[in-house]
Amino acid sequence: MTAELAILGALALPLLGAAMIALANRSPNAREAATLATGVALLATVVSLVAPVRSGERPSVTLVEMLPGMPIAFTVEPLGLLFALVASGLWIVNSLYSIGYMRGNAEKHQTRFYVCFAGAIAATMGVAFAANGLTLFLFYEMLTLVTYPLVTHHGTEDAKRGGRVYLGVLLSTSIMFFLFALAITWHAAGTLDFVPGGILSGRLGNAAIGGLLALYMFGIGKAALMPFHRWLPAAMVAPTPVSALLHAVAVVKAGVFTVVKVIVYVFGIDSIRGLSSVDWLPTVAAFTIVAASIVALRSDNLKRRLAYSTVSQLSYVILAAALLTPLSVMGAAMHIAAHAFGKITLFFAAGAIYTAAHKTEVSQLDGIGRRMPWTMGAFAVGAVSMIGLPPTAGFASKWFILSGAYEAGHWVAIATIAASTLLSAGYLLPIVFRAFFRPSADGHGHAHGEAPLPMVVAMVATATATVLMFFFADLPLSLARQLVGG
């Protein structure tokens, strides 16, 4: 298979899978087999692009030219390939987990769930491989629309209310700010192509660059930069596999991926380094990191605590990219992958606890680790990674971010990383302590065991991957180096 065919295959396979899932509506086993088979085929297709990209090739495909000089086109570059590898790999694991969760909780509308999930992965591939701002914007919006039925899956008033917030914030920010930023970029540069080194050098003044950066950063609502973050906790009304999709596989990762891509390929880190008009972004990201961590610290609901943890961790990527040093940008790229594996493990554990024990609050988890050791063991690994301790992927990415902050002499960033590390430990480690070292809250000892086997297998797989990424970081590290021209 040529690289060009692999790009088209990565875009088409999830859509083909969605059609197969829909046709298998009356046969759950066939439906779920189609989901898993499509996921494996997609991952194999994306993996086939690793060798050419690492050797310096940038395969591309143009589908159609919508307007003169504005095609729907795709190019595989290091950051997009890393994102596609993470999303396609985690789709398989999330699908396995979903089989146990959806059946274990007797969820309705399971075919619609799997179809929309496949559609979300198709949109994610489009975002990952977008060659220009127009293509990225179209697939970015597609991702918002196709995940809306997943957020409102339960059909309750709470689900509908959460869906309205989700759709309202994401559509309004992208149309009011993101699209406007693209229009300004087109007017200033005459192109929306993603080019190493950026396309705006010498085309806008200092103040205009600062204003345009603000439009992009707040327009990319999926990155959950405060104050446009409320859609993320609002979407927690969705089933846990959807929360995993939102937080680890596709949606928020599409946000921070777009942030890094815009800074590297539209502005250019060398072109805007030292400009006073961009100095505000690390401060806003730092505020988001600390403020969201404080909210997480005070939240008793487990999914809400994890949601605000995500808001905080996403701004690590924004902070790292905004420091504009090669080391920090490498850290931003690596944190996209590290956070994905750590956070999906935490949400998998939260869903397993709900399925097996019907508990949703942190205060209810006393002693649960002795009854669900695999679940809480996996949770502990994910927590250590979110804190940023070895031997987990979170340590590796945070090390590069901290090194970049030191290189830039940005003491606010260094202090923020130190404070948020303590805060992360403060809202995650007590959960592990409760689970393993406090007596059972309900006094029933081993009244229940683990969640269904597919859920446990998925959790153990992502927790294991979180540790393995610490020891075998060659692939994400090599792609991160290529991103900054190393």
N, C-alpha and C positions, 0 to 999 in steps of 0.2 A: 504494500500500500504506500503510495506517495504521501508526502507530508500534506499536500493540498487536499487529497482525498480524506486524510485523517481529520483535518479541520472540519470539512463538510460532514464527516461521519460523527464527530463530537457534537455537532449542532443537531443532526437529524436523529441520532439514536434515541435520545430521551423522548422525542416526539413519536417515533415509531413504537417505543415502549408504552407510551401513554395510550396509543391506539390498541395495542395488544391487551393492555390491562382492561380497557373499556369493553373489548370483545369478550373477555373472560369474566364478565360481571357475575355470572351464575355459578362460577367455579372458583371458590376462594383459593384453592391450592394452585390452580393454573394462573390465577391473577398474581399471586405472590411469587410464583416461579418466574413469571414474565418480568416482574419488577427486579428480582435478583439477577436474572440473566442479562437484562438490559444494563444494569449497573456494572456487572463484570465486563461486558463488551465495551462500555464507555470508558472504564478505567484502562483497559488494554489499549484502546484507541489513543487516549491521551498520553499514556506511557510511551507509545511509539514515537511521540514528538520530542521526547527528552533528548535522545542522541543528537538529532540535527540542531536543536537549539543550543545544547551545551557545546557543540562544535562551532557555533557562531552563526548558523543559518537563522533566517527569520522568515519562515514560510508564510505565504499570504494568499488570500482568495478574495476576489471582488464579485459580489452577487449582482448588484444593479446600481446604476448611478441615478439617485433620486433627483438631484439637481446638478447643474454643471459644477464639477469640482467637489461634489458631496456624495460619495458613493456609500453604499452599505458594504463594508469591507472588513476583513478579518486578518490579523497578523499575530503570529505566536511569538511573543517576546518573553524574557525570563520571569517577570512578575506575573504575567497572565498565565504562564504555564504552571507556576507554583500554585496559584489560586485554583486552576482547573484540576490539578492533581489532588489537592485537598478536598475539593467539592466532590469529585467523582469517586474518590476513595471512601469518603465518609457517607456517600449515598448508599453504598452497599451495606455498611455497618448499620446505618440508620434504618434501612429497609428491613434488615434482620430483626432489629429491635422493635420496629413497628409491628411486625407479625405477632410477637409476643404481647405487646401492649394493646393493640387494637382488639385482638381476640380475648386477651385476659380481662379487658374491661368491657367487652361486648359492645364496642363502639358501633354506631350506625354509620351509614354512608361510607363504607370502607373503600369501595371502588372509586368514588369521587376523590377520596383522600389520596389514594395512590396515583390517580391520573393527574391531579393538581401538583403532587410532589414531583412527578416526572416533568411536568411543564415548568416547574420552578428550576429544575436542574438544566433544562434546555435554555432557559433565559440566562442562567448563571454562566453557561458556556459562552453565550453570546457576549456577555459582559467581559468575561475573562479574555476573549480573543479579539475584542473590538479594536479595529485599526485606527479609529478616529472618534471624535466626540459625538457625532451624530449617531453612529452605530451603537456606541455605549449607551447613550441616552435612551434610545428606543428599547434596547433590551433591559435596561435599568427599570424603565416604566413597566415593561412586560412582567418583570419579576414582582413588582408591587401588585399588579392586578391578579396574577395567577396565584399568589399566596393569600389574597384576601379570603377566598372560600375556606382556606385552611385555618385562618385565624378565627373565623366565625363558625367553625365546624359543628359545634354543639347546638347552634341555633337558639340559644337562650338569650334573654335580654342582655345579660352581662356580656355574652359573646358578641352580640350585635353592637353593643356600646363600644366594646374594645375594638371591633372591626372599624367602626366609624372613626375612632381616634387614629387607628393605624393608617387607614386610607387617607384621612384628612391631612394629617401631618406630612406623610410622605409625598402625596401628590401636590400639595400646596407648596412645599419647599422646593420640589424639583421644577415645577412650572414657573413659580415666581422668581426663583433665584438661579437654579442650575441652568435652565434654558436661557435665561437672560445672560448669564455668564458666557454660555456658548456663543450667543449672538455677538457679544462684544468681542470675543476672541476671534471669531470669523471676520468681523469688520476690521480688527487691528492687524491680524496676521494673514488674512486671505486664505486660511486653511484651518481645518480642525484635526489634521493628522497628528498622531502621537509620534513625536520625533525625539530621539535621545538628545539631551541638552536643551530641549524646549523650543517653542516657536515664537515667543514673545520678546526675545532679547532685543533691546533698543527700539521697540515699537510703542511702548507706553512709559509714561513718567512714573516716578516713585509713588505718588498718591494714587494714581490710577491702578497700579499694580496691587496696592494694598486693598483698594475697593473691590477689584476683580477677585482677589483671593478670598475676601469675605463672602462674596456671592457664591463662589464655588464651595467653600467650607460649610456654610449654612444651608446651601442648596442641596448638598449631598446628605440628605436627612437620614439615610440609612447608617451613617457613621455615628449618629446619636450624640453629636456635640451639643452640650447645653446651650440654649434652652430648648432645642428641638429634639428632645430625647424621650418624651412622654409616650410616644407610640410603642416603645419597647416594653415597658412594664404593662401597658394596657393590653398588649397582645398575649400576655401570659394566661389569658382565659382559654387559649387553645390547648389541645392535647399535647402531652410532653414531647412526642416525636416532632411536632410542629415547632415547639420551643427550641428543640435541638436544631431544626432547619434554620430558624430565625437567627439563633445565636452562634452557630458553629459552622454550618454547611454553606449557607448561601447569602441570606439577606444582609446581616450586618457585615459579613465579610465583603460583600459587593460594595458596601459603603466605604469601608476603610481602604479596600483595594483601589477604589476610584480616587480617594483622597491622595494616596501615594502616586497613582498614575498621573494625576493632574499636576502634582508638584514636580515630578521628575520629567514628564514628557510634554507638558504644556508650558509651565513656568521655567523649569530647568534649575536645579539646585545651585549651580555656579552662577547663574544669571541674577538670582534674587538674593543670594547670600550677602549680608551686609546692608540691605535696604531697610531703612527705619520703618517703612510702612508695613512690613511683614512681622515685626517684632511682637505684635499682639497675639499671634496664634499660639505660641508655646504657653503663654499665660492663660489663655482661655482653655486650652487642653489640660493644663495643670489644675485649674479650678475644677474642671469636670471630673478629673481623676479623683481628687480629694473629696469633693462634695458628694459624688455618687457612692464613694466608699463609706462615707458617714451615714448616708441613707441606708445602705446595705447593712451596716453595723446595727442599726436600730430596727431592722425589719425581722419580724418573727416568722412570717410566711416564707417557706423555703424557696419557692420559685421567684418570689419578689426579691429576696436577698440575692439570688443568682442573677436576676435581671439587672439589678443595679450594679452588681459586680461586672457584668458585661459592659454597661455604660462606661464604667471606670476603665476597664481593660482596653476598650476600643480607643480611648483617648491616649493610651500608651502609644498606639500606632501613629496617631495624629501628632502627638508631641515629638516622637522620634523623627517623623518626616519633616516637621517644622524646624527642627534643629539644623537641617541643611548641611549635615556632614556625611561623608560616605559611610562611616561606621553606624551612625544613627539610622540612616535610610536602610542599610542592611538589616539592622535590628527591627525596623518597622516591617520589612518583608518577612523576616523569620517569625515575628510575633503573630502575624496573620495565621501562620501554620500552627505555631505552638498553642495559641489561644483556642484554635479550633478543636484540637484533640483534648486539651484539658477541660474546656467548658462543656463539650458534648458529653464527656464522662460524668461531669457533675449533674447535668440535666438527665442523663440516663439513670443515674442513681436516684434522683428525685422522683422520676416516673416509676421506678421499681418500688420505692417505698410506698408510693400511693397505691400501686397495683396490689402489692402483697399485704400491706398493713393499713391502708386507707388513712395515712397520716400526711398532713400538709404543712404543719407548723414545726419550727425548730424546737420549740419547747416540748413537743410530743415525742422527741427522738431518744429520750433517755433509755439506754440499754439495748437499743435496736441493733447495734453492731454485733451483739452476741447471737442474735437470731438471723441476721442477714450479713454474715461476715464478708461474702464476696462483694456485695453491694457497697458496704461501707468501706471496705478495703480499697475498692476502685475510687470511691469518693475521696478517700484520703490522698490517693495519688493525684487526682485532679486538683485537689486543694493545694497540695505542695507546689504543683506547677503554676497555679494562679498566683501564689505568693512569690514564686520565683526562686525556689530553692533547688539545689541539685539532689538527686540526679534526674531531673525532668527537663522537658523542652523549654518550659517557662524560664528557667535559669539562663539557658543559652541566649534566648532572644533578649532578655532583660540585661544581660551582660553587655551585649552590643549597644543597646540603647544607652546604658550608663556610660560606656566608653565614649560614645558619640557626644554625650552631654559634657563629659570631662574635656574632650577634645575642643568643644566649642566654648568652654569656660562658662557654661550656663548653669550657675549655681542654683537658680530656682528649679530647674529641671532635676538636678541632683537631689535637692531637698524633697521635691515632690515624689520622686521614686522611692526615697528612703521612707517618707511618711506613709505612702500608699502601701508599701510592703508591710509595715506594721499594722495598718488598718486591715489589709487583706487577711493577715494572720488573725486579727481580732474578730473578723466575722466568719472565718472558715474553720479555724482550728477548734473553737468551742463545740462545733457540730460533731467533729470527730471525737472529742473528749466525752461529750454526752453519750455518743453511741457506744463507746467501748468501756468507759470507766464509771458510768453512773448506773445505779440499779434500775431495772425496768420500770417505766412509768405506770404500766398497767398491771404489773405483778403477775403476768401470765407466763413468764419464762420463755419457752419455745412454742408459744401458741401458734405462731405462723413461721414460715420459712422464707426462702428466697422467692423472687418473682419468677415467672415462666422462663425456661431455659434459654430461649433466643435472646431475651433481654439481658440475662447474666452473661452470656457469651459475648454479646455486643459490648457491654461495659468492660469486661476483662480485656477485650481486644483494643479498645481505645485507651484504656489505662496503660496497657503494655506498650502501645505505640508512643504514648507520652514519654515513657522512660527510654524507649529505644531511640527516640529523636535526640536525646541528650548524648548518647554514645555514637550514633550513626547519623550525623548531621551534614554529611557531605553534599547530598543533593540540594536541600534548601539553601545551604551555605554557598554552593557554587552558583546557583541561580541568583542569589542575593548579590554576590560579587559582580556578576555580569550586569545586573541592574544599574550599578554605579560605575560600570566600566572597569572593574578590577580584574 
